[in-house]
Amino acid sequence: RSVAIAKLKTARLSAGLTLAQVAKVSGIRLETLSRMELGKVQNPTLDTLQNYAAAVGMVLRIEVDEK
């Protein structure tokens, strides 16, 4: 499971939201959210991650830094 998805799941649980509630707000299928949290979706799209983040009150940020 990715670090991003783990953080989103933690935020969801902290907010007291069910997967069904996040699915409704985000427009992501409940089954997809469940599979993401279980690590069965290896490469979710950026749109999916952004929608999940917004539904749990977070922002997805991507950074590229020099080594």
N, C-alpha and C positions, 0 to 999 in steps of 0.2 A: 504494500500500500504506500502511496506517495505521501510525502510530508504535507503537501498542500491539502490533500483529501483528509488526512488525519486532523489537520487544523480546522478544516471546515466541519468535520464531524464533531469535534470538541466544541466549536462555537454553536452548532445546532443543539447539542445536548445541554450546553450552558444556558441557552435561550429557552430551553424547555420545549423545543419544536420536535414534532414527529416527522418521519420521512414523508408521510402523506401531506403534511402541512407545507413542507419545503417543496414537494412536487407541485402542489397547487400554485404556490407563489412563483416558483421558478420556471414552470412550464416544462420541467424535466420529468420524464416518466418515473414513477415510483420504483419500478424494477431496475431502471438504470441507476438511480441513486443508491439503491441497496447494493447492487453489484459494484458500484464505485467504492462504497464504504467497506466492502468485503475484499477489495483488491482484485476483483475479477474483470474490471475495466482497466486495461493497461495504459491507454492513451486517450483520455477524454479530450474533447476539443476545448479550445480557449473559451468559446462561447458558453459551453456547458459549465466550465469552472467559474466563469464570471457570473452566470445566472445563479449558480449555487451560492457563491460568495454573497451576492446581493440579497438573496433570500434569507441569509443568516446574519445580515448586518455587517458584512465584511467587504473589503475591496481586494480584488486580485491585482497584484503588482508583479511585473516581470522586470528583472534587472539584468543587465549584462555589464560585467566589470572586467578590468584587466587582471591578469594573474599577478 
